[in-house]
């Protein structure tokens, strides 16, 4: 391919870099990259790759823009709230560079479609926020021999690497052979994330992609880069390929994709709307609060900072983090409804209290978010 006059002007700062030059920019313009996720990490990744001139950008996302995204997901603006993220992303990218081909995959990445979706692209960049999709992305990339440029964020911490066994490095399973127990790692919605952090990690990922396309520099292959924003400190860990890895080791036993929800111990998306036997609805919670004679007390196991943002009157705050020290304050013969933000931590609290001999316990499905949606719209959502 040849660059026209407009493209030469657009990419002139690349063309004057000896490490890029005219031939390097042609490689960038001919490259195809698939970004899994159009959220916090996907925003800086896709925007800077588009600005750099990557010829074909695929975006996988099935979510809609929410107000809570706007603090960090700069692909989207306030007018985009409620719209599919893929549509908003495409418009933003085309404003940046109309010459980039944007291919939208407005779907959830699954074991059934991952190989088909990933196969046409040269490189894959992981902008996911959950373990099942992270393992799925890794495994599909290994099977297809595609570089997987990895990044993750939480609160003030981030990490990045390049996983590519076919290039001599490890895969994600070599670093994390097993997922953490369900609920052990809070989501960004529960734990929070500094708004600029995905920008920093996403730009590191975008840099690695451009270096891989150009074949220049030293990539993060065989290295895990760790970043702490509070201390403004970078650290690096050396990685190596695990000879016992079931996917990329000396005697691999994995030859196809698996059920990743089962592997990670999380319910499949189809089960999200079903009631757990230990759950009640926010309408049950309202009934308990409106009728004290039922003898049901309500516990809020969120953290104090969350309680200051939004609360339900008449509910006692006992944060999950303090429950091991404070459960003796509670009556094991008392009936309790337990709520948190969305229902995950309340189930963990229920399980802990049950192990201490408490019997009459229920978790409130959807937590205070569902309360705001279905019972009291004046309670802020965060």
HELIX and SHEET records of a PDB file:
HELIX    1   1 UNK A    5  UNK A   10  1                                   6    
HELIX    2   2 UNK A   12  UNK A   15  1                                   4    
HELIX    3   3 UNK A   21  UNK A   30  1                                  10    
HELIX    4   4 UNK A   40  UNK A   52  1                                  13    
HELIX    5   5 UNK A   67  UNK A   69  5                                   3    
HELIX    6   6 UNK A   78  UNK A   80  5                                   3    
HELIX    7   7 UNK A   85  UNK A   96  1                                  12    
HELIX    8   8 UNK A  114  UNK A  119  1                                   6    
HELIX    9   9 UNK A  131  UNK A  144  1                                  14    
HELIX   10  10 UNK A  165  UNK A  167  5                                   3    
HELIX   11  11 UNK A  172  UNK A  175  1                                   4    
HELIX   12  12 UNK A  188  UNK A  191  1                                   4    
HELIX   13  13 UNK A  197  UNK A  214  1                                  18    
HELIX   14  14 UNK A  260  UNK A  264  1                                   5    
HELIX   15  15 UNK A  269  UNK A  271  5                                   3    
HELIX   16  16 UNK A  282  UNK A  290  1                                   9    
HELIX   17  17 UNK A  292  UNK A  294  5                                   3    
HELIX   18  18 UNK A  304  UNK A  309  1                                   6    
HELIX   19  19 UNK A  320  UNK A  322  5                                   3    
HELIX   20  20 UNK A  323  UNK A  326  1                                   4    
HELIX   21  21 UNK A  327  UNK A  329  5                                   3    
HELIX   22  22 UNK A  344  UNK A  355  1                                  12    
HELIX   23  23 UNK A  367  UNK A  374  1                                   8    
SHEET    1   A 8 UNK A 101  UNK A 105  0                                        
SHEET    2   A 8 UNK A  56  UNK A  60  1                                        
SHEET    3   A 8 UNK A  32  UNK A  36  1                                        
SHEET    4   A 8 UNK A 123  UNK A 126  1                                        
SHEET    5   A 8 UNK A 147  UNK A 154  1                                        
SHEET    6   A 8 UNK A 157  UNK A 163 -1                                        
SHEET    7   A 8 UNK A 223  UNK A 228 -1                                        
SHEET    8   A 8 UNK A 233  UNK A 238 -1                                        
SHEET    1   B 5 UNK A 279  UNK A 280  0                                        
SHEET    2   B 5 UNK A 361  UNK A 364  1                                        
SHEET    3   B 5 UNK A 335  UNK A 339  1                                        
SHEET    4   B 5 UNK A 296  UNK A 300  1                                        
SHEET    5   B 5 UNK A 316  UNK A 317  1                                        
END                                                                             
